[in-house]
Amino acid sequence: MFSVLKPHRWKLALLLIAANLGLLLHLACGELKSVSEWVWLDIIGEGGSALLALIWLGLVLKSRPAGRVTQYLALGLSCIFFSWWIDSLDEFIRLPDSISWDHWLESGPMPVGMILLTIGIYHWHHEQLAISAQMEKRERLFREHRLFDKLTPLAGADYLKRQLIDSLRDSQAQQQPLSLLALDLDNFATINQVYGHAEGDAVLQAVSHVLLLNLRRQDLLCRLAGDRFVVLLPNTGERQAQGLALELQHAVQSLAHKTRQQGERLQLAATTAVAMALQESPHELLTRLNMGLARAKQPLAKSA
């Protein structure tokens, strides 16, 4: 507790000095009242308010980092405490009627403290809004993170379907073409059988990086399942998408991936298919894309 309040020791020391000076000034200029003159309701109300203000001050200093907002809150609560403290001294010490400075000490700090406290709460409110916005952003990123593939740095099938819904809507609204590109590694099962699944995972990671390097900034690359990748191509017609598919095929074939144990270079190849979006649902578009990829892989299956 004391270690937390240590950075604010000067504020607390000045408040303690001010409170004691007020007490000494009252004792020097007035006389103590007898117990029979005490008004317990006023003592509890004014003294209790001063005690609560002091507790609030301690909680603020303990729970908040040092800074401008904390300064406003601390100064405001200090003024409010001082005003209630001086007010409570009147219940124990009688001052002569000729003295008027006690009214200034009682009433002057209160509006100043309320103004400072209001300014502090206003900025505190904006702090909380900023923190809430950051928390919402982190929560949204966390939810989206769960939609990403665990093996590669790519989004998964669920993320692709979500983005495809938005992209189809934007494409229709803006009258811009939208295409999908599917890429499937050839004979990938053989790599897993001969070199093991760990090597197969390394191949998928290497291929995903190569594909990313050969795509445009606006393109979205996702790992649909296994060794199948799908690219969302906004503002892209079918002919341009076919050109990109050919470039990706060449990039995979040129990949010099060597196995981690034997150091043997794997001769990789890929089959691609392209489908330009029509007036259809995301499910229908993905089905048409998968059918096109299946047709493109038929010659390879016959040769195998």
C-alpha positions as CSV (number, residue, x, y, z in Angstrom):
1,M,0.0,0.0,0.0
2,F,2.7,2.5,1.0
3,S,4.9,1.5,-1.9
4,V,2.0,2.3,-4.3
5,L,1.5,5.7,-2.6
6,K,5.2,6.5,-2.6
7,P,5.2,8.5,-5.9
8,H,2.5,10.7,-4.4
9,R,4.2,11.3,-1.0
10,W,4.6,15.1,-1.7
11,K,0.9,15.5,-2.4
12,L,0.0,13.7,0.8
13,A,2.6,15.6,2.8
14,L,1.3,19.0,1.6
15,L,-2.2,18.0,2.3
16,L,-1.2,16.8,5.9
17,I,0.6,20.1,6.4
18,A,-2.4,22.2,5.2
19,A,-4.8,20.2,7.4
20,N,-2.5,20.7,10.5
21,L,-2.0,24.4,9.8
22,G,-5.8,24.8,9.7
23,L,-6.1,23.0,13.0
24,L,-3.3,25.1,14.6
25,L,-4.9,28.3,13.3
26,H,-8.2,27.4,14.8
27,L,-6.6,26.5,18.1
28,A,-4.6,29.7,18.2
29,C,-7.6,31.9,17.4
30,G,-10.4,30.1,19.2
31,E,-11.3,28.0,22.2
32,L,-12.4,24.4,22.6
33,K,-16.1,23.7,23.0
34,S,-17.3,21.6,25.8
35,V,-18.7,18.1,25.0
36,S,-22.2,19.3,25.8
37,E,-21.9,21.8,22.9
38,W,-21.0,19.2,20.4
39,V,-23.6,18.5,17.7
40,W,-23.1,14.9,16.9
41,L,-25.1,14.9,13.7
42,D,-22.9,17.7,12.3
43,I,-19.8,15.9,13.5
44,I,-20.7,12.7,11.8
45,G,-21.9,14.4,8.6
46,E,-19.0,16.8,8.2
47,G,-16.3,14.6,9.7
48,G,-17.5,11.5,7.9
49,S,-17.5,13.4,4.6
50,A,-13.9,14.5,5.2
51,L,-12.9,10.9,6.0
52,L,-14.6,9.6,2.9
53,A,-12.9,12.2,0.7
54,L,-9.6,11.1,2.2
55,I,-10.4,7.4,1.5
56,W,-11.4,8.3,-2.1
57,L,-8.1,10.1,-2.5
58,G,-6.1,7.1,-1.3
59,L,-8.0,4.8,-3.7
60,V,-7.4,7.0,-6.6
61,L,-3.7,7.3,-5.9
62,K,-3.5,3.6,-5.3
63,S,-5.4,2.4,-8.4
64,R,-4.3,4.9,-11.0
65,P,-0.9,5.6,-12.6
66,A,0.7,9.0,-12.2
67,G,-0.3,11.5,-14.9
68,R,-2.4,14.5,-15.7
69,V,-5.8,12.9,-15.0
70,T,-4.6,11.6,-11.6
71,Q,-3.3,15.1,-10.8
72,Y,-6.8,16.6,-11.4
73,L,-8.5,13.9,-9.4
74,A,-6.0,14.1,-6.5
75,L,-6.1,17.9,-6.3
76,G,-9.9,18.0,-6.5
77,L,-10.3,15.5,-3.7
78,S,-7.7,17.2,-1.7
79,C,-9.5,20.5,-1.9
80,I,-12.8,18.8,-1.0
81,F,-11.2,17.1,2.0
82,F,-9.7,20.3,3.2
83,S,-13.0,22.1,3.0
84,W,-14.9,19.5,4.9
85,W,-12.0,19.2,7.4
86,I,-12.1,22.9,8.2
87,D,-15.9,22.8,8.4
88,S,-15.7,20.0,10.9
89,L,-13.3,21.9,13.1
90,D,-16.0,24.4,13.8
91,E,-17.8,21.7,15.8
92,F,-15.0,21.5,18.3
93,I,-13.5,25.0,18.3
94,R,-15.4,28.2,18.7
95,L,-13.9,31.2,16.8
96,P,-14.7,34.8,17.7
97,D,-17.4,36.5,15.6
98,S,-14.9,39.0,14.4
99,I,-13.0,36.4,12.4
100,S,-14.1,35.8,8.9
101,W,-11.2,33.9,7.3
102,D,-12.7,30.6,8.5
103,H,-15.6,31.0,6.1
104,W,-13.1,31.4,3.2
105,L,-11.2,28.3,4.3
106,E,-14.5,26.3,4.5
107,S,-16.2,27.5,1.3
108,G,-13.3,28.5,-1.0
109,P,-11.6,25.2,-1.6
110,M,-14.9,23.3,-2.2
111,P,-15.9,24.8,-5.7
112,V,-12.3,24.7,-6.8
113,G,-12.1,21.0,-5.8
114,M,-15.4,20.2,-7.5
115,I,-14.2,21.9,-10.7
116,L,-10.8,20.0,-10.7
117,L,-12.6,16.8,-9.9
118,T,-15.0,17.3,-12.7
119,I,-12.2,17.9,-15.2
120,G,-10.4,14.8,-13.9
121,I,-13.6,12.6,-14.2
122,Y,-14.1,14.0,-17.8
123,H,-10.6,13.0,-18.9
124,W,-11.0,9.7,-17.0
125,H,-14.2,9.1,-19.0
126,H,-12.3,9.6,-22.3
127,E,-9.5,7.3,-21.0
128,Q,-12.0,4.6,-20.4
129,L,-13.6,5.0,-23.9
130,A,-10.1,4.7,-25.4
131,I,-9.4,1.6,-23.3
132,S,-12.7,0.0,-24.2
133,A,-12.0,0.6,-27.9
134,Q,-8.7,-1.1,-27.6
135,M,-10.2,-4.0,-25.7
136,E,-12.9,-4.4,-28.4
137,K,-10.2,-4.3,-31.1
138,R,-8.2,-7.0,-29.2
139,E,-11.3,-9.1,-28.7
140,R,-12.1,-8.8,-32.5
141,L,-8.5,-9.8,-33.4
142,F,-8.7,-12.7,-31.0
143,R,-11.9,-14.0,-32.6
144,E,-10.5,-13.6,-36.0
145,H,-7.2,-15.3,-34.9
146,R,-9.2,-18.4,-34.2
147,L,-10.2,-18.4,-37.9
148,F,-6.6,-18.6,-39.0
149,D,-4.8,-21.8,-40.0
150,K,-2.7,-23.4,-37.2
151,L,0.1,-24.5,-39.5
152,T,0.6,-21.7,-42.0
153,P,0.3,-17.9,-41.5
154,L,-2.9,-17.9,-43.6
155,A,-6.6,-17.6,-42.9
156,G,-8.7,-20.8,-42.9
157,A,-11.8,-21.8,-44.7
158,D,-14.2,-20.1,-42.3
159,Y,-12.4,-16.8,-42.7
160,L,-12.5,-17.2,-46.5
161,K,-16.3,-17.7,-46.4
162,R,-16.8,-14.6,-44.3
163,Q,-14.7,-12.5,-46.5
164,L,-16.3,-13.9,-49.6
165,I,-19.7,-12.8,-48.5
166,D,-18.5,-9.2,-48.1
167,S,-16.5,-9.3,-51.3
168,L,-19.5,-10.5,-53.3
169,R,-21.6,-7.8,-51.9
170,D,-19.0,-5.1,-52.7
171,S,-18.4,-6.5,-56.1
172,Q,-22.1,-6.3,-57.0
173,A,-22.5,-2.9,-55.5
174,Q,-19.5,-1.4,-57.3
175,Q,-20.0,-3.4,-60.5
176,Q,-16.4,-4.7,-60.3
177,P,-15.3,-8.2,-61.2
178,L,-14.4,-10.7,-58.5
179,S,-12.5,-14.0,-59.1
180,L,-11.4,-17.0,-57.1
181,L,-8.3,-19.0,-57.7
182,A,-7.7,-22.5,-56.4
183,L,-4.3,-24.1,-56.2
184,D,-3.7,-27.7,-55.3
185,L,-0.3,-29.3,-54.9
186,D,0.3,-32.4,-57.1
187,N,1.1,-35.7,-55.4
188,F,1.3,-34.2,-52.0
189,A,0.2,-37.4,-50.4
190,T,3.5,-39.0,-51.7
191,I,5.6,-36.5,-49.8
192,N,3.8,-37.4,-46.6
193,Q,4.3,-41.1,-47.2
194,V,7.9,-40.9,-48.2
195,Y,9.3,-38.2,-46.0
196,G,6.7,-38.0,-43.2
197,H,4.0,-35.5,-42.2
198,A,6.5,-33.2,-40.6
199,E,8.2,-32.7,-43.9
200,G,4.8,-32.3,-45.6
201,D,4.0,-29.5,-43.1
202,A,7.3,-27.8,-43.9
203,V,6.4,-28.0,-47.6
204,L,3.0,-26.4,-47.0
205,Q,4.6,-23.6,-45.0
206,A,7.2,-22.9,-47.7
207,V,4.5,-22.9,-50.4
208,S,2.3,-20.5,-48.5
209,H,5.2,-18.1,-48.2
210,V,6.0,-18.4,-52.0
211,L,2.4,-17.8,-52.9
212,L,2.2,-14.7,-50.6
213,L,5.3,-13.2,-52.3
214,N,3.7,-13.6,-55.7
215,L,0.3,-12.1,-54.9
216,R,-0.9,-8.5,-54.9
217,R,-1.5,-6.5,-51.8
218,Q,-5.3,-6.6,-52.2
219,D,-5.4,-10.4,-52.7
220,L,-6.4,-12.7,-49.9
221,L,-4.7,-16.1,-49.7
222,C,-6.3,-18.8,-47.5
223,R,-5.6,-22.5,-46.9
224,L,-8.9,-24.2,-47.7
225,A,-7.9,-27.7,-46.5
226,G,-4.9,-30.0,-46.7
227,D,-2.8,-28.9,-49.6
228,R,-5.4,-26.8,-51.3
229,F,-5.1,-23.0,-51.3
230,V,-7.7,-20.5,-52.4
231,V,-7.0,-16.9,-53.4
232,L,-9.7,-14.2,-53.3
233,L,-9.0,-11.8,-56.2
234,P,-11.0,-8.5,-55.9
235,N,-11.3,-6.3,-59.0
236,T,-10.0,-9.1,-61.2
237,G,-11.6,-10.6,-64.3
238,E,-11.3,-14.2,-65.4
239,R,-8.5,-13.7,-67.9
240,Q,-6.3,-11.7,-65.4
241,A,-7.0,-14.4,-62.8
242,Q,-5.8,-17.1,-65.2
243,G,-2.6,-15.2,-65.7
244,L,-2.1,-15.0,-62.0
245,A,-2.8,-18.7,-61.7
246,L,-0.1,-19.5,-64.3
247,E,2.4,-17.3,-62.4
248,L,1.7,-19.2,-59.1
249,Q,2.1,-22.5,-60.9
250,H,5.6,-21.4,-62.1
251,A,6.5,-20.1,-58.6
252,V,5.7,-23.4,-57.0
253,Q,7.6,-25.3,-59.7
254,S,10.6,-23.0,-59.1
255,L,10.6,-23.5,-55.4
256,A,13.9,-25.0,-54.3
257,H,12.6,-26.8,-51.2
258,K,15.0,-29.4,-49.8
259,T,14.1,-32.0,-47.2
260,R,15.4,-31.3,-43.7
261,Q,16.8,-34.8,-43.1
262,Q,18.3,-35.9,-46.5
263,G,18.7,-32.5,-48.1
264,E,17.0,-33.8,-51.2
265,R,15.3,-31.2,-53.4
266,L,11.6,-31.9,-54.0
267,Q,10.2,-31.3,-57.4
268,L,6.9,-29.6,-56.6
269,A,4.1,-28.9,-59.0
270,A,0.6,-27.5,-58.6
271,T,-2.8,-27.5,-60.4
272,T,-4.9,-24.4,-60.6
273,A,-8.4,-23.4,-61.4
274,V,-10.2,-20.1,-61.7
275,A,-13.8,-19.1,-61.3
276,M,-15.1,-15.5,-61.8
277,A,-18.1,-14.6,-59.6
278,L,-21.5,-14.5,-61.2
279,Q,-24.9,-13.8,-59.6
280,E,-24.5,-16.6,-57.1
281,S,-24.0,-17.4,-53.5
282,P,-20.6,-18.0,-51.9
283,H,-21.4,-21.7,-51.6
284,E,-22.2,-22.0,-55.3
285,L,-19.1,-20.1,-56.3
286,L,-16.8,-22.3,-54.1
287,T,-18.6,-25.4,-55.5
288,R,-18.0,-24.3,-59.1
289,L,-14.3,-23.5,-58.2
290,N,-13.8,-27.0,-56.7
291,M,-15.4,-28.6,-59.7
292,G,-13.1,-26.7,-62.0
293,L,-10.1,-27.8,-60.0
294,A,-11.3,-31.4,-60.1
295,R,-11.5,-31.3,-63.9
296,A,-8.1,-29.8,-64.1
297,K,-6.6,-32.6,-62.0
298,Q,-8.2,-35.4,-64.0
299,P,-5.3,-35.8,-66.5
300,L,-2.9,-36.0,-63.6
301,A,-5.0,-38.7,-62.0
302,K,-5.1,-40.8,-65.2
303,S,-1.4,-40.6,-65.6
304,A,-0.9,-41.7,-62.0
